[in-house]
Amino acid sequence: MAQQFTQPADKACTIKVIYCTRIRYQLGYDAGPYSVCNNMLGVLSEPCARVMEAFQAF
């Protein structure tokens, strides 16, 4: 999980994924971050999808 995201888009997506993950736990979502983030923030560009996969364990 110690990956370095060098592209600005990757960094922005990482922030959004963390934000979505927090929302997911606060609101008690059981769905994965893909559906939650797609519905709430629409972050599923290709770079975001790669970052999302890195956060699937959360």
C-alpha positions in Angstrom: 0.0 0.0 0.0 3.1 2.2 0.0 2.6 3.3 -3.6 3.6 6.7 -4.7 1.1 8.4 -7.0 3.0 10.7 -9.2 0.3 12.1 -11.4 -1.8 15.0 -10.0 -4.9 13.1 -11.0 -3.9 10.1 -9.0 -3.3 12.3 -5.9 -6.7 14.0 -6.3 -8.3 10.6 -6.7 -6.6 9.3 -3.6 -8.0 12.1 -1.6 -11.5 11.5 -3.0 -11.2 7.8 -2.3 -10.2 8.4 1.3 -13.1 10.9 1.7 -15.5 8.4 0.2 -14.3 5.6 2.4 -14.9 7.8 5.5 -18.4 8.7 4.3 -19.0 5.0 3.7 -18.2 4.1 7.2 -19.9 7.1 8.8 -23.2 6.3 6.9 -22.9 2.6 7.3 -22.7 1.7 3.7 -22.0 -2.0 3.0 -21.4 -1.4 -0.7 -17.9 -1.2 -2.0 -16.2 2.2 -2.6 -16.8 1.9 -6.3 -20.5 2.3 -6.1 -20.5 4.7 -3.2 -17.9 7.0 -4.8 -19.5 6.7 -8.2 -22.9 7.8 -6.8 -21.6 10.5 -4.5 -18.7 12.1 -6.3 -18.4 10.5 -9.8 -14.7 9.8 -9.4 -14.4 6.8 -11.7 -12.1 8.0 -14.3 -9.4 5.5 -15.3 -6.8 6.8 -12.9 -9.4 6.9 -10.2 -10.3 3.3 -10.8 -6.7 2.2 -10.3 -6.6 4.1 -7.0 -9.9 2.7 -5.9 -8.5 -0.8 -6.3 -5.7 0.1 -4.0 -8.3 1.1 -1.4 -10.5 -2.0 -1.8 -9.1 -3.4 1.5 -10.6 -0.6 3.6 
